[in-house]
Amino acid sequence: MEKQNIVAKVLRVIGIVIMIGGFFIALSMGSRASEVGLNSGIALPALFSSFVTGMLFIGFSEVIALLQKIHLQLYQEGTKATASSSNDPEVDHPLEQKKWHPSPQDFADIQELFHDQKVTKIEASPYEDYCVVQIEGKDHIEVVELGGFKPKKVSAASKPDLVNDIQKWFNNLPPS
């Protein structure tokens, strides 16, 4: 069962009450307008304003409900965003792309990530948003993911199949 946000429920109920109450007030104002010497058109602005105000409350409740749904999808059962799922091939194995190039900003961000080491080579892997970084004096490569706000190192423990595939690909590259 999906958790629902109580604030979203309350705002939705308030919006519906405002719309229904506004309808009855406008109906009452329209029927009594001639008795008290007012124009019967006075009910229309009351009806319109109650409708708009009620819809605003309902709209805000919908936004909160959608944010709650996103929150539950991202953080369901611990931190799903960082955990790798064997059922979701896209998380473990991104779609293979033959031609893509990191931007100059990506190169600068990768250099900043390895600020204390000398980077000898940065190569775009066949998997979009994943680069291979070779460090001077080290015989192994580092895999870096560029998909977020900042690049992050990908360990063989978190995504073993992806790292192994990228290492095999890199080892088969012709020397440059």
C-alpha positions in Angstrom: 0.0 0.0 0.0 1.3 3.4 -1.0 1.9 6.0 1.7 0.0 9.2 1.2 0.9 12.6 2.5 -1.5 13.9 5.1 -0.9 17.5 4.0 -1.9 16.7 0.4 -5.1 15.1 1.7 -6.0 18.1 3.9 -5.3 20.6 1.1 -7.4 18.5 -1.3 -10.3 18.4 1.2 -10.0 22.2 1.8 -10.1 22.8 -1.9 -13.2 20.7 -2.4 -14.9 22.4 0.6 -14.1 25.9 -0.8 -15.5 25.0 -4.2 -18.7 23.4 -2.8 -19.2 26.2 -0.2 -18.6 28.9 -2.9 -21.2 27.3 -5.1 -23.8 27.4 -2.4 -22.9 30.9 -1.3 -23.1 32.1 -5.0 -26.5 30.3 -5.3 -27.8 31.9 -2.1 -26.5 35.4 -3.2 -28.0 35.0 -6.6 -31.4 34.0 -5.3 -31.5 36.8 -2.7 -30.0 39.5 -4.9 -33.4 40.9 -6.1 -34.8 40.8 -2.5 -32.1 43.1 -1.1 -31.9 45.3 -4.2 -28.6 43.9 -5.6 -27.8 42.9 -9.2 -28.1 39.1 -9.7 -24.7 39.2 -11.4 -23.0 39.5 -8.0 -23.1 35.7 -7.7 -20.9 35.1 -10.7 -17.7 36.6 -9.2 -18.3 34.7 -5.9 -18.7 31.5 -7.9 -15.6 32.2 -10.0 -13.4 33.2 -7.0 -14.4 30.1 -5.0 -13.7 27.9 -8.0 -10.2 29.4 -8.6 -9.3 29.3 -4.9 -10.5 25.7 -4.6 -8.5 24.6 -7.7 -5.4 26.3 -6.3 -5.7 24.2 -3.1 -6.3 21.0 -5.1 -3.3 21.8 -7.4 -1.0 22.3 -4.4 -2.2 19.0 -3.0 -1.4 17.3 -6.3 2.1 18.8 -6.3 2.7 17.5 -2.8 1.3 14.1 -3.7 3.6 13.8 -6.7 6.6 14.9 -4.6 5.7 12.3 -2.1 5.5 9.6 -4.8 8.9 10.6 -6.1 10.4 10.6 -2.6 9.0 7.1 -2.0 10.4 5.8 -5.3 13.9 7.2 -4.6 14.2 6.1 -1.0 12.0 3.0 -0.8 13.7 0.2 1.2 16.8 2.1 2.2 18.5 4.0 -0.5 17.4 2.5 -3.8 19.1 5.2 -5.8 22.5 3.9 -4.7 21.7 0.2 -4.5 22.1 -1.8 -7.7 19.2 -4.0 -8.6 19.6 -7.2 -10.6 16.1 -6.8 -12.0 16.8 -3.4 -13.5 19.3 -3.8 -16.3 19.5 -0.1 -16.9 20.9 0.6 -13.4 23.6 -2.1 -13.7 24.2 -1.9 -17.4 23.6 1.4 -19.2 22.8 1.4 -22.9 25.8 1.0 -25.0 26.7 4.0 -27.1 29.3 4.0 -29.8 30.0 7.7 -30.2 29.8 10.2 -27.4 32.4 12.7 -26.1 32.7 14.3 -22.7 32.5 18.1 -22.6 35.5 20.3 -21.7 33.7 20.9 -18.3 33.6 17.1 -17.8 37.4 16.9 -18.4 37.9 19.7 -15.8 35.6 18.1 -13.3 37.5 14.8 -13.7 40.8 16.5 -13.2 39.4 18.1 -10.0 38.2 14.7 -8.8 41.8 13.4 -9.1 43.4 16.6 -8.0 46.1 14.9 -5.9 47.1 12.5 -8.7 48.4 13.0 -12.3 45.8 11.9 -14.8 47.5 10.6 -18.0 44.4 9.7 -20.0 40.7 10.3 -20.0 38.7 8.2 -22.5 35.0 8.1 -23.1 33.8 4.5 -22.8 31.2 2.9 -25.1 28.7 3.4 -22.2 27.2 6.9 -22.1 28.3 9.0 -19.1 31.1 6.6 -18.1 34.7 7.5 -18.7 38.0 5.7 -18.1 40.7 7.5 -16.2 44.3 6.4 -16.2 46.5 7.6 -13.4 50.3 7.9 -13.8 52.1 5.2 -11.8 49.1 2.9 -11.5 48.5 -0.2 -13.6 44.7 -0.2 -13.2 42.2 2.2 -14.5 39.4 4.1 -12.7 35.9 4.2 -14.0 34.1 7.6 -13.5 30.4 8.3 -13.9 29.5 11.7 -15.3 25.7 11.4 -15.0 25.2 13.5 -11.9 26.1 17.0 -10.9 29.7 16.0 -10.2 31.7 13.0 -11.5 32.0 10.1 -9.1 34.2 7.1 -9.1 32.5 3.7 -9.8 33.9 0.8 -7.8 33.9 -2.8 -8.9 32.0 -3.6 -5.7 29.0 -1.4 -6.6 28.8 -2.2 -10.3 31.0 -5.2 -11.0 29.6 -6.2 -14.5 29.9 -2.6 -15.8 33.4 -2.1 -14.5 34.6 -5.4 -15.9 33.1 -4.7 -19.3 34.7 -1.2 -19.4 38.1 -2.7 -18.3 37.9 -5.4 -21.1 36.9 -2.7 -23.6 39.8 -0.5 -22.5 42.4 -3.3 -22.6 41.4 -4.0 -26.2 41.9 -0.4 -27.3 44.8 0.2 -29.7 47.6 2.1 -28.0 47.5 5.8 -28.8 
